[in-house]
Every structure is written in structure tokens, then in C-alpha cells.
Amino acid sequence: MINLSNNGTRMPVQAPEERTKNFNEVAEGFTEEMAVREALRCLQCREHPCMTEGCPVSNHIPDFIRKITEGEYEEAYQILMETTVLPAVCGRVCPKYLQCEGNCVRGEKGRPVAIGALERFVADLHRRRVLAGEIGETPAEKTEEASAKKKVAVIGSGPAGLACAKDLASAGYAVTVFDREEVPGGVLSYGIPAFRLPDEVLAFEVDSLAAAGVTFEAGKELGKNISIDSLMGDMGYSAVFLGNGAGAPMGLGIPGTELSGVVSAADFLSRLNAAGADEEALKQVLPDPGTIAIIGGGNVAMDACRSAVRIPGAEKVQVVYRRSVKEMPADPAELAEAMEEGVEFIYLTAPLEVLGEGGKVTGLKCQRMELSEPDASGRRRPVPVEGSEYVLPVSAVIEAIGSRSENAGVDGVDVSSDRGLVIVDPETLATSRPGVYAGGDTVTGPKTVIAAMGAGRKAARAIDRYLKQ
């Protein structure tokens, strides 16, 4: 009999007092019994808005969940792989509350079905079975000799690039993914902490693409050691997809950010991921941290503050945000976990200047803010409260206010003047240069993993049409 409980099954997690002492994954995943129980909550509704309205790649959500209720877990995984590239990643880091789960009919009267946790369960089980030798990965189809295939270059190994590469390889093209970093994955590899996305999870899904015929070349940066001209010239690529993201951090633009102890969230998280579990390396991520202020209120700020709690020498971690908690764009679940881990939140406060002595940070000059009346769009702007300046004693400042695109090397491709975003045809994602397409954060600015994957798949379809003309 179907379980009609509205309470749902909560995924077990590490206790806050334990998880702040390590970088192990916080969420521990569903057991088989939990997964089946939660899958039985799915109403298998006729309209399935979780799929049609909530998922940018239109995962067949009711179908894979039904397979879980039948105990057909590998079949559930294969259903997911018809539309996605990174199910174990998306099951962990996608903002489900805004997408699939936010559109779940169950959520109208209680908790929505835990679609992300179920996706993670299926993908993790598949990975464990492959690594144990119980099943094998599907080998790449030999449609024709590689030398006879048309070649497509993908710039960037983030979610947009990986999705585009997978679909083009499946369509019979010889696909090479170029990335300036040594480890594939883009922002997934260097921008998300291990307690949310373990390295081995991402590595397995990237390796699966390599097994399916996608070639990866590391240490190749557009505009430095490769160019669109060279790719489409001597190197013989018939098309190029730009999926190089928007990883250039935006600064606060206030005095004092040149002081030692001020770092962007992107640099901080990148150093952290490079350090891994090495205690000595972790100590160098942010030397003499003491009290750390994170400026911002999005998901990157949550990753930064929760990581800061875990680094050696951190005594206090504070998030400074110029609006109230109601306006905070961060995932509510991440915000709640940050609070559990002891992060302090200072709302309606804007930084004015980073203060220091001897070249090192000693404080953050701030000003209280208040929200204006709603404007025509309904948005309330933060406005300064006169005479409310004060100094927050801090030892380090992490800037987490956003990022922009770096597209200096996109020869012959139009980019916007303000944030360097690539300009494309919204229907085809074609750029102003024939044969060159772009998608994901490099076009839209920072968005979600699954949105970038959707753009990569859309571009792959357009590239396929272009090359068949």
C-alpha cells in the first residue's frame, strides 16, 4: 500500500558538533529502505510539474522514482542518464527547493518528495556497484573511426561543457574538452567544498564521460595557449562550444581590500579544495584567521562561511549581509545548517572599509541599513541609516558578492561590456562567430548546475544541426 504520509523521510546527517571538525560529507544519504519509503510518497501525478516546470533538463522524474519503488535501481539510473550527465552531483548541489521539489504536488500539503535525495541514492548505488565490479559501464559506441568523425571543441569542463560534450559524443562526434585547470569539473571541482560534494563523486561521473569517448585536455586556457582561431584552423575543429563559466570574482570596491587577510570566496574555496585533508595545507588556506567576516548572502557565501568554520584557527565566523534574512538568496537548508554549525549572521549591515595595521586586517567598518518601501517591482532596497557606522573586529574578510565572466580570448565573438558575458542567439545559443556556440554561466552569469547543463544540451542540439547542414 502506498505510504501517503506528508512528513517525508529525512536524510541522516552528521551532528553539527562532529561535522565542524571535518570535511566529510554532511548528508549521509538514504538507505535502501529509506529510499523506497520516500519513493512511495510520489503520487505519480498526471501533469508531473516536477519534470515539466521544475527541471531544466526535463529529467523523467516520475519514471525513475517508480523504478525505485519496484526495486529496479539500475533501471532508475539509466532513466536519469537519458537526460542528465551528473546525477550524483545534481542530487547533492542543485537547489531542489526552487526546481523539482519546489514544483512537487506533494509540497502543497506537507513536505515535497525528496527528489534530489532519491537521485543521489540511485547514482551512488550505481557507482558503488561499478567500483565493486558487480556491473560495468556502458562502453562507447564505435560509430566510425575517430579520424573520420567531425571534431568539436568544448571550452570548460563545468556542467555546461560536460553536458554538451556528452550529447555530442553520443551523436557521433569526436569531442575534446579543454580546461585551464588540471582537474576537470570547473566550479564543481574547485568551488564547492568537499562536505557538500566529495571529490570521488565528481571524479566518477567525469570518468564515465571519458569512458564514453570524450577526451579531456588539462592546462589549456583560451586566449593563452589555445584560441578559437587555432581550434577552427590548424587543429581541425568544425565547431566550438564556450562553457568556460563566470569564475572571475567581483570585489567589494571599498578601501582596504588590498590588505593581507582579504580574499575572494572563489580563491578561498579553491585553496581549500586543493588542500584536501592535509592539516598543514589547511592552515595555509587562511593564515591567522581568528574572526572571519564573509560578505554576501548567496550560496557561495554559505559555502565560504561553512568552510571557514572548519579551518584550523577559526575562532568566530560572521556573515555580513546588507538585507534581511527574508531577502537572502541562499538555499534555506544551507542557511539552517550554517546556523547549526555556529555561524553568526549580521543582517541589514553593509561594509564601508576594511581596516588594518601593519598590512593586516584588524576590523571592518560597517554601516547599519534599513529597507526602503517596495518599488514598482516589489523589491525593497537597502538604504543607509545615518550616523550608524561602527567597527566590527575581524582578522580576515572573504568577499562573496558574485562573479563575472572572463572572455578575453573569445576571438570574433561579441561580449557584453559590463560583465564580459558572451552574447548569443537565445534560441540556438549561437554566437556572432559562425560555428561557435556558448552556454551556461559564461552567457547568463552565475546560475545553477542543472541550468548550465540544460544550456549545454541545448547547444549540442544546435551544433549537431549546424554540422549536418
N, C-alpha and C positions, 0 to 999 in steps of 0.2 A: 504494500500500500504506500502511496506517495506521502512523504512527510510534508505537511502543509504548515509547519512552524514558521513564524515570521522572524524568529530570533536569529536564525542562521548559525553557522559553525565558525567560531573564531579560531584563527590560526595561532598555534602556540608561538610564543616569543621568549627570548632571553629576558630575565628580570633586569630592570634598569640598573640595579646596583652591581650586577655582573657584567652587563654588556658595555658599560662605560670603561671597563678595564681591558677591553679587547676590541679587535676589528673584525671579529667573526660575524657572520650574518645574523641580524637581529631576529628576523622572522624565520622560523624553523620548518615551515612547510606543512602541508596536510599529510596525515597518514592515509592509507587506502580507505580505511573505514570512514574517516572524516570527509574525504573527497566524495565518496559515494553518497553519504548522508547529505552533503551540501548540494550535489548534483540533482538529487531527488527533489530539491526545492524548486527547480526550474519548472515553470508552468508550460513550457513548450508552446507559448502563445503564437497565434497565427501571424501577427504582424512583426514579431521579433525586432523591436526597435533597438535592442542592444546591438544588433548587427547592422541594420539599415541606417540608423541615425547616429549610433554611438561609436562605431568602429571605422576609422579612416581607411582600413584595407578590407573592410567587409568580411572579417573572419566569420566562418559558418558556426556561430556560437551555439545555437540550439542543437546542431548535429553533433558537435564534438562532446557537448555535455551529455547528450543522450547515450553516446557510446560509453561514457564513464559509468552511467547507471547500469549498463549491461556488462560491465567488467571488460570491455574491449578497449583497453588503454592505448595500445599501439595504433589501432584504427583511429582513435581520437586524435592522436598526434599527427597522423597522416592527413587527416581532415584539416587541421590547423596549418600544416605545411603547404596546403594548396594556395593559401593566401598570404602567409606571413613568412618571415625569414628567421626571426629571433623570438620564438615563443617563450623560452625560459627568461629572456631579458625583459620582454614586454610584460610578462606575468609579474615581474618584480617592480619595474620602474615606471610603467605607464600610469598616468593619472586616471585610474579607473572611475573615480567618483565623478569625473567630468565626461567620461566617454561611455563605455559599455555599461558599467554598473550604474552610472547616472541616468541611463535610459531604461533600466530594467523595470519591468512592470511590478515585480515583487517589491521594489523600493517604494511604491506608492503607499503601502501599508506595512511598514517594517523595514528590515534590512534587505537590500538587494542581494541577489545571488552573488557569491564571491567568485566572479568570473575570472579575475586575474589569478586568484589562488588556484583555481582549477586548471587554468592554462599552465601555470608553473608546475603543478603536480604532474601533469601529463608529460611535459617536456623534461622534467627532472627524472622521471621514471624511465623515459626513453634513453636519456644519457647514461643512467646507471646500467641499464641493460646492454647498451652498446659497449661500454667500458668493461663490463663483466664478460663480454663475448657471447652473450645469450642471443643477440641479434646483430645483424650487420647494417651499415648504412647503405642506402641505395646507390649503386655505382653510377658514375656519369654515363649518359648515353653517348655512344660513338656514332654520331650522325654523319660525320665526314672527317677526313684528316684535318688536323688543326691548321696546317699550312694552307688549306683550301678555304677555310672559313673567313668571312669578313671580320675584321678586328674592331673592337670598341674599347676605348679607354675610359675608365671611371676614375675621377679625381676625388679622393677622400674615401676612407673606409668606415665612415659613420653609418648610421641606419639608412640614410637615403642612398648612399653609394652601394651598400651591401644589398639592398632590395633591388636596385636597378641591375646590379651585376648578376644576381641570381636569376632574374627573369630573362635577361639577355642570353645568359649561358644556357638556360633551358630552351630558348628559342633557336639555339644552334650557332651562336656567335662565339668567337674567341675573345674572351673578356679578361682584361688586366686591370686590377685596381692599384692605383698609385697613391701612396700616402707618405707624408713627410716624417711621420713617427715610425719607430721601429716595431711597435706592437700594433696590429690592426684593431679597429674598433672605434676610432675617433673619440668623440666625447664620452662614449660608453667606457672606453679604456682608461682615459686619463681624468675624466671629470666627475665620475660617480664613485663614491667611497665603497670599499670592499664590504662594509657591513650592510650595504643595500644590494650590491651586485658583485659577487665574488669573481675573481679573475678566471677561475676554471670554467665557470658557466658561460661567460662570453667567449672564451677560447674554444670551447667545444663547438659552439654554433658557427664561429668563423671557420674552424677546421672543417666543418661539414660542407661549407661552401667551396673550400679548396678541393675537397674530395669530389665535389660535383663538377669540377672543371674550371673554377675561377682561379686565375693566377694573381698573386699578391706581390707587389714590389715595394719594399720599405725604403725610407730615406730619400724619397723623390718628392720635391716641393715645386709646385707650379710657380713659374717666374724666377726660379733659381737654377735648378738642374734639369728641368723639363719645361716645355712650353707647348701651347696649343699648336703653334706653327710646326714645331718638330714632330709632335704626335701625328698630325694630319699630313705631314710631309714625308721625311725620310723614314719615320718609324711605321708608316703604312696603316694608320688607324683611319677607318672610314667615318667614325663619329666619336664624339667626346661627351661625357656627362660630367658636369661640375656638381659635386656634392661635398665640397670642402668646408661646409659649415660656417658658423659665425662664432669663432672662438677667440676673437680679439677682445680683451676686457675693456670695459668703459670705466674711466676713472671718476673720482668724486669731483674733481675740478675745484678743490679748496686748498688753501695754503697748508703746507706741512706734509704733503703726501710723498715728498722725496725722502723723508726720514726713514732710518732703519727701523723695521718693525711694521711698516705699511706694505701690504701685499694684496694682489688681486685674488679673488676666490679661485679663479682658474689656475693661477700659478700655485696657490696653496694646495689645492686638491691634486694637481699634477705631481707635485713633490711628494705628497702623502702616498699616492698610489705607487710611485717609483720606490719609495722607502719600504713598502710592504710591511712585513712583521719584524724587520730589523730594528731593534731597540735603539741602537746608536744612530741609525739613519733617521729614525723618527724624531730624535732630539734635535736634529739639524733642520727639520722642516720649518720650525718657527722657534729659533733660539730665544731663551729667556722670555717665554710667553706671558707668565703672570696672569694679569687680567686682559682678556681679549674682547674687543668690540667688533662685531660683524655688522656692516651697514647694508641694509636691504631687507626685503620681506618675501622673496620668492623661494622657489625650490632650491636654487643654488645656495642661497643664504642658509637654508635648513641643512644642506649637506655640509656647508662650511662650519656652522656652529656645532653640529653634532660630531663632526670630526675633531674640532678644536677641543671639545670636552675630553677626548680620548688621548690627546698627545701629552707626552711627559712634560711636567712643569706647569700645566694649565691649572690655575687656581680658581678662576671665575670666567665664565663666558656670558657675554651680554649681546643681545641683538637689538640694534637701534633702528627703529622704523618710523617714518615721518607721518604715517597714517595710523588708524586704529586697527585692532585685530580683525574687525569686520571687513576691512578693505584688503587684508593681507592675501596675496595671490598664492601663497604656499599651500601645498596639499594639507588638508586638516589633519590627516593621520600623521604626517611628518611633524607637523607643529605639536601635536599631542605627545609624540614620542620625544621630541626635543625637550619639552617641559618636564616629562618624566625623568629625563637624564640630567636635569638640574640647570638647563639653560635659562637665563633670566631675559625677559623681554621688556624693553623700554619703548613704549608707543608714543606717538604724537611728538616725536623729537627728531630734529634734523641736525646733522653735523655742520659746523661752521669752519673749524680749523683743527688740524692735528698739531698738538703742542709737543715740544721736546726739549731735551737738554743733552748736550754733547753728541748731537746727531741721532739720538734715540728717542722713541716715543715715550712721553710721560702722561699725556692726557688728551682728551678730546673735548674741544669747546663745542657746546651744543646750544640749541635754542628750542624752547617749547613751541609746539604748533597746535592749532585748532582747525577743525574742518569747517569750510565755508558752507553756505546754503547750496543745495544741489543746483547745478547749472542746467541748461536745456537738455543735456544728455542724461541728467540724473546723477552725475558724478560730483562728489564733494572734494574740492581742492584743499590741501593743507596750506594754511597761512600762518605766518609767524605771530607769536604772542609778544607784544612789545615789552622790553625790559625783562625777558625771561631767560637770558643767557646764563649758562652755568658750565662748570668744567667737570667732566666725568674722568676720574683717574683710570687710565688704562696703560698697558705696556705694549700692546700690539693692536693693529687695526686691519681688518680684512674687508676689502671692497667687494660687495656682491650686488651691484646695481644694474647688471646687464652686460651684454656683449654686442659686438658688431662684426660684420663680415670683412675678411681680408681677401681682396680680389685684385691685387696689383698686377698679377701675372696673366689676367684673362685677355689676351690679345684679341682685339677686334670685337669685344663683347661689351655691350652697354651696361654700366652700373650706375646706381643712384649716387648722387653726390654727397648725401649726408651720412649714410651708414655703410656705404660700399656694397649694397645688396645688388645681386645680378637681376637685371630686368628681363622678364620672359613673357612669352605669349601665355596667358593663363590657361588656354585650352590644351596646348601641346607642350608647354614648358620649353619651347624653342627660344634660343637667344637670338640676338641680332646677327650672329655669325652662322651661316649655313652649316649644318652638321653638328652644331654644338648646342647641348641642352643643359638645363640646370634645375635643381630642385632641393627641397629641404631648407635648412636654416640659412643657407647662402642666398636664398631668394626671399624668405619670409622673415628672417631674424629668428631668434631662439623660439622654438616650439617644442612639441612633444616628440618622443621617439617614434611613435606609431604614425604621427602626421608626416614625419620625414620619410618613413618607409612608404607611405601612400604616395608621396611625390615621386620617390624613386621608381615605383612600379608604373606610375602614370608616364613618366619619362621613357621607361623601357618600351612601353607600347608605342609611343610616338617615334622613338628611334627605329624600332622594327619596321614601322610603316615607311619611314624615310628611306631606309636602306633597301626596301623592296620596290621602290619606285623605278 
